[in-house]
Structure formats: structure tokens, C-alpha cells
Amino acid sequence: MAAKASDIKLLKKYISKGWEFHIIEMLHDLKPVEIAELIEALDEESRGKLFLLLDVDTASEVISELSSDSRDDVLDDISDTELARIVEDMDSDDAVDLVGDLHDERAERVLAAMDPRESSEIRNLLIYPEDTAGGIMQREMVSVTPGATIDEVIALIRQQAPEVNDIHNVFIIDHQGRLKGIVPLVNLILSKPDTRISQIMDTDPISVPVDMDQEDVTRLFKKYDSVVLPVVDRENRLLGRITVDDIVDIIDEEATEDMFMLAGADEDLLSSSILKNASTRIPWLFICWLGGVLNSFLIKGFESHLSQLVGLAAFMPIILGMGGNVGSQSVTLIVRGIATGGVSTTDFLKIVGKQLGVGAILGCMYGAMLGAITFLIYPGNPKMSLVVGLSIFNSMTIATLVGTILPIIFFKIGKDPAVASGPFMSTAMDLIGVVAYFGIAVLLIF
């Protein structure tokens, strides 16, 4: 829920007058995410002033909730030493994200100001690519050896609780650090104090390879309805854990990225300058522009036929438009299917065949309707009705086929399948639609 306008107005008043006590009192009962919403509503200068009033514990939670722009604004007003204290208080996965976003010189200064043990842990996590399991895992977790009793494990949980948030499971490892099992917290509570942890552990736990792509990790969470999964290396040594709150963030990021890809734009459009907005769109719009130029030359090639039968031009918009729409629908379905795991490239022919059938059915229906309308407009020229009907059938069928194949091809070659839509799809369908339309007209009428 967004911050209330009245709260924002009051906060701005307090900041302008320098009433720090009133600001602290106002923020006292607010949750970190609510404080972050207030900071987002302020101007650049006020953001820094407000953030400096937060204690380290609160600041470490608030900074994780801020957008990249707001985070940059508040970081400009924080010393390296103060930032180091905040980073030390953050969960390791959030701390790595924050340090990783700093420019190299400042990141090194902040790490140097931290406790050597904490700094070493952050450096070890920074070696993993940010879009892999290693890049999103956190090191805070509770792990024990198989010989520990339930009483000992519960005592360890109490001891580590201030450092480990959201304890859902206890991980069992051998003396080499290899993952041997997992025990949900509820099983600990229900077991007798003197029971060995090895007696109640799941000896075949689901784990995540450290180099697994984050999209594959989200599918694993969904498949097994998991809240927490352990991360292991190639020797099955326990490295960390991934919690479901990180998975929710990834799903949101991936959905946003795909949305902008589908639009042929960049995510920075939300916060960047006018010049940046324009420059981001230039490559995508150039594709459309180039396609339009090619279309103009194609249409000019049929100029002599158009002059003989001007009525053909009247149906171009609907034929091209329907092809583009049905093609975009196919792209969206396939991209979504790939993202959720519902579409597998191993079923390529089955998927293409099914979508081709859908396109043919839609093409027949709309082709028959448009052909009938054409006959009512031009009753003395039945061939034109046939041309228009066949053209929209071809346009919609081919568009469905192209919209199905393109994302799968992009995915197979390691590119984001969402790139296959937007300008690429609309430009391709305009070119194919024009050639098919006038090609059929030349064959049947002239």
C-alpha cells in the first residue's frame, strides 16, 4: 500500500523545518517497507536526510526495500564506515546485492571497513553471477551434524536466531560439509529431546546446484512447493540457502523484464531521462521503420495492379492487423509457457502443429466473414471476395506459425524468447501479409 498523501506532506514539513525529533517519532511505529515508501515519495535531498536518522538495524532493512534510484540517493549521503555497518547488519544475499551495485572503488572501501570475517563472506559470494543460485543465496542458516540431539539443535537455533531470519529447516551435514539431510522445524518440536537428528531427517533432500540459473531455481520451488532450498556445489557441500521471498522477487523481476521485452523497450524507461527514453526506443522503432520502408517498395511493385483495382487497398489494414494480433497472441502464449515450464522445446513439432491448427481455424472463420462482407461491397467481382478471404486466412495462419516458432528458436539459441515479439513480430507479419495479399490477387484476378 502506498504512503498516505497526508503523511508525506507532514514529513516534508518536518524535514524542511529540521524537526528531527518529530520525524523519529513519526517513523517509530512504521515497518521498514512503510518507511521505504515514504522515502520514495521524497525528493533526492530529503531522502538522504531522512535515511540518516534511522538506526543501523532499521536502515539495513529499509535499504533493501528501496528502488535503485532512491538507494543511490541515500547512499550518496552515507559515509563508507556507516555503510559498512549497515551492510554487516543485512542478510548476506541482500548485502551482496548492495555491494555489487556500488562502483568498484567504493565497494572496496566499504569491504575494507567491515569486520574481516563478514567482508570475506561477501567477497566469496560476489564471485557468483547475480542471476544464478549462488548469486541469490544467503549464507545464514542452521546446520548440524547427524549425531546432534534434538535438545542440542533447539539450543543452537536459539543461539543463532538473532543472526538467522526465518528459520524453516535445519540442514544436516557431515564433517566435510556435505549435505546429508534436512529437518523441518515442526519435526524438531514434535520429537523427543534426546532423539538424534539423524533419526528424523529426510535423507534425500531437494537441493539447488550453485550455478543453476535463477529462472530454473524458481521452477524448482514451484515444482516442490518449497519455502527454503539448500544450495550445494558439485561435491554436494552445503553453501547456503534460498528462501521463497527471494523467489517472489525474481518472479517479479523476470515478469517485468519480459513485459518490457514484449513492448520492445527498456526497463529504465520508468525512471530515466527523456533523452534516455528516446534513445532506448530508437533501435526497436528502427526495425519497424525499416519494415515499413520495405513494405512501401513491395506495394509500389504492385502499383500497376492497384491502379486497376483500387478496392484491394481498402482491405490491407484489417488483413495486416489481424495477422499481427494473432501472431502477438501466439508469441505471448509461447513466451509465458517457456517461462513457466509449460512449453518444452522437446515437444517442438507437437506445439507447432497445435498452434498451426488454431491459426487455420481462426483464419477460416475470419476469412469467410471478411470474404462475405467483400462480396456485399463488390457483388460484381466474386474474385475479390476470394482474394480477401484467402489472404486473411493465409495471414492469420502464417502469423500463428511464425509467432510460435520464433520464441522457441530464440530460446534454443540461448536468447530471451520475449525478444521475438514486438517490433520483430509486427514487422515480419507486415512484410509477409503484403506479399501474400498481393501475390494471391495477381494470381487470381490479373
Order of alpha helices (4+ residues) and beta strands (2+ residues): alpha-alpha-alpha-alpha-alpha-alpha-alpha-alpha-alpha-alpha-alpha-beta-alpha-beta-beta-alpha-beta-alpha-beta-beta-alpha-alpha-alpha-alpha-alpha-alpha-alpha-alpha
